[in-house]
Amino acid sequence: MQTELSTQLGVEHAVFGFTPFPAVAAAISRAGGFGVLGAVRYTAPDDLRRDLDWIEAHVDGKPYGLDVVMPAKKVEGVSEADVEAMIPEGHRDFVRDTLAKYGVPELAEGEAAGWRITGWMEQVARSQLDVAFDYPIRLLANALGSPPPDVVSRAHEHGVLVAALAGSARHARKHQQAGIDIVVAQGYEAGGHTGEIASMVLTPEVVEAVDPLPVLAAGGIGSGRQAAAALALGAQGVWLGSVWLTTAEADLHSPALTRKLLAAGSGDTVRSRALTGKPARQLRTEWTDAWDDPQGPGTLPMPLQGLLVAEAVSRIQKHEVDPLLGTPVGQIVGRMNEVRSVQAVFDDLTRGFEQAVDRVNRVAGRSGQ
Ligand SMILES: Cc1cc2nc3c(=O)[nH]c(=O)nc-3n(C[C@H](O)[C@H](O)[C@H](O)COP(=O)(O)O)c2cc1C
C-alpha cells in the first residue's frame, strides 16, 4: 500500500495509526505503518519525554509522529482554576447524584484523576512541543483546528510535516491556507471528536477542495477493503484510531472495558458532548444517556465539561462500573471482536487491501494484468 506520501515519509504502508499508547505507536511503525502518539493526556513534560524515549528505543529506527490538541482560538491569561470556578454548582450536584445512584466508589487518597485532560490548554500543548522537537518526529498532527502559524513554522524548521484533522471541506481549506502539509479528513463514523459528514462523502470532497495537498481518510476504517475504498476516493493513505484499542499492546487498564469493546456492535456508539463538551463519538453508556437526557442539566461547553467530569470518569474507569464504563471509539467497534497484536491487524489489513484491489481489477476486466 504505497502512495507518494508513504514514500515521502519512508514507510512501507500508507497506514497511519493514532493512539494514546506508546507501545501501540511503536508497534504500528515497526509493522510498516506510521505510528502517531496522542499527547493530550500528558500533563507533565517529563512523562512525555519518558514515553518518547521509550518509543525511540522500541521503534527500530522507523518514523513516527505526535498528535497535540491545540485549539485554534487563543485563551490568554485564564488558569485552570479560573475555568473550574465557572462550573455551575447544579452540574456538580448532577455528577455527584449520578455517581451515588450507581454506587461509584471514591478514588483512593492521593490518586490522580487520570482523565483530567489539560493538553488542550495552549501552554500545556506548547510545553509538549518543546519536548517533541527534541526527538526525530516526522509528523506533528493537530486535532482541533490549524495550529498557530509560529508552530507550523517551527515544525517546518525541524523538517517535520504538519497534519490537521478536518470534518468538512471548509475546515480543510482553512488548514491549507494555514500552510498545513497533510489534511486528515475525519468522517462522522470516527471515534473521538467528529463532524456530521460521513467518510464516503467527506473524503472526495476534501481531496478536491485541497488538491494537490495529500489527504488521509479517517473514520470507519478497520479493514483492507475499507482502506482500498479510501484510496479509491482519492486519499493518499488511511488514518485509524479505534482499531488499536483492542490490540494486545494497548493499555486500557480495564478488562471490563476491553470486554465491552469486543462485544459492542456498530450501532453501540453515540456522538455525545458528555466527555469534553464537543461532540465526540464514544461507546453509548448509561453515563452518556444521563448527559443526553433532556430532563438532565445538559452538558457544558468545552473546556468546562471535561474538567467537570474528569474525576467522575476516572472513578468509573478505576472501579469498572459497568453500566457507566465507556471510551471514545468509532462505529468500527462492531468489527473489533477479538484481541489481536498490532502486527496481526496489519497483516489482515494489507491482505484485505490486496484482495479488494484484485476484486476491483476483476470487475474492471483487468484480471491477470
Ligand atoms: C480513544 C480515542 C482517542 C482519540 N483522541 C484523539 C486525540 O487526542 N487527538 C486526535 O487528533 N484524534 C483523536 N482521536 C481520533 C483519531 O485520531 C482518529 O481520527 C479516529 O479514531 C479515526 O476514526 P476511527 O475511530 O473510525 O478509526 C481519538 C480516537 C479514539 C478512538
The ligand as an SDF file (V2000), in Angstrom:
LIG
                    3D

 31 33  0  0  0  0  0  0  0  0999 V2000
   -9.7700    6.6680   22.1050 C   0  0  0  0  0  0  0  0  0  0  0  0
   -9.5980    7.7210   21.0550 C   0  0  0  0  0  0  0  0  0  0  0  0
   -8.9950    8.9280   21.3950 C   0  0  0  0  0  0  0  0  0  0  0  0
   -8.7970    9.9050   20.4140 C   0  0  0  0  0  0  0  0  0  0  0  0
   -8.1510   11.0670   20.7710 N   0  0  0  0  0  0  0  0  0  0  0  0
   -7.7240   11.9020   19.7840 C   0  0  0  0  0  0  0  0  0  0  0  0
   -6.8240   12.9740   20.0790 C   0  0  0  0  0  0  0  0  0  0  0  0
   -6.4500   13.2070   21.2280 O   0  0  0  0  0  0  0  0  0  0  0  0
   -6.3870   13.7370   19.0460 N   0  0  0  0  0  0  0  0  0  0  0  0
   -6.7640   13.4760   17.7380 C   0  0  0  0  0  0  0  0  0  0  0  0
   -6.2960   14.1630   16.8150 O   0  0  0  0  0  0  0  0  0  0  0  0
   -7.6360   12.4950   17.4440 N   0  0  0  0  0  0  0  0  0  0  0  0
   -8.0960   11.6940   18.4280 C   0  0  0  0  0  0  0  0  0  0  0  0
   -8.9320   10.6440   18.1050 N   0  0  0  0  0  0  0  0  0  0  0  0
   -9.3730   10.4660   16.6950 C   0  0  0  0  0  0  0  0  0  0  0  0
   -8.3260    9.6820   15.8900 C   0  0  0  0  0  0  0  0  0  0  0  0
   -7.1900   10.4700   15.6490 O   0  0  0  0  0  0  0  0  0  0  0  0
   -8.8640    9.2390   14.5330 C   0  0  0  0  0  0  0  0  0  0  0  0
   -9.0910   10.3650   13.7010 O   0  0  0  0  0  0  0  0  0  0  0  0
  -10.1500    8.4390   14.5590 C   0  0  0  0  0  0  0  0  0  0  0  0
  -10.0770    7.4640   15.5770 O   0  0  0  0  0  0  0  0  0  0  0  0
  -10.3550    7.7690   13.2030 C   0  0  0  0  0  0  0  0  0  0  0  0
  -11.5700    7.0910   13.1290 O   0  0  0  0  0  0  0  0  0  0  0  0
  -11.7970    5.5760   13.6660 P   0  0  0  0  0  0  0  0  0  0  0  0
  -12.0110    5.7510   15.1340 O   0  0  0  0  0  0  0  0  0  0  0  0
  -13.0010    5.1470   12.9570 O   0  0  0  0  0  0  0  0  0  0  0  0
  -10.5660    4.8070   13.3310 O   0  0  0  0  0  0  0  0  0  0  0  0
   -9.2090    9.6750   19.0800 C   0  0  0  0  0  0  0  0  0  0  0  0
   -9.8430    8.4700   18.7530 C   0  0  0  0  0  0  0  0  0  0  0  0
  -10.0470    7.4970   19.7150 C   0  0  0  0  0  0  0  0  0  0  0  0
  -10.7260    6.2150   19.3180 C   0  0  0  0  0  0  0  0  0  0  0  0
  1  2  1  0
  2  3  1  0
  2 30  2  0
  3  4  2  0
  4  5  1  0
  4 28  1  0
  5  6  2  0
  6  7  1  0
  6 13  1  0
  7  8  2  0
  7  9  1  0
  9 10  1  0
 10 11  2  0
 10 12  1  0
 12 13  2  0
 13 14  1  0
 14 15  1  0
 14 28  1  0
 15 16  1  0
 16 17  1  0
 16 18  1  0
 18 19  1  0
 18 20  1  0
 20 21  1  0
 20 22  1  0
 22 23  1  0
 23 24  1  0
 24 25  2  0
 24 26  1  0
 24 27  1  0
 28 29  2  0
 29 30  1  0
 30 31  1  0
M  END
$$$$
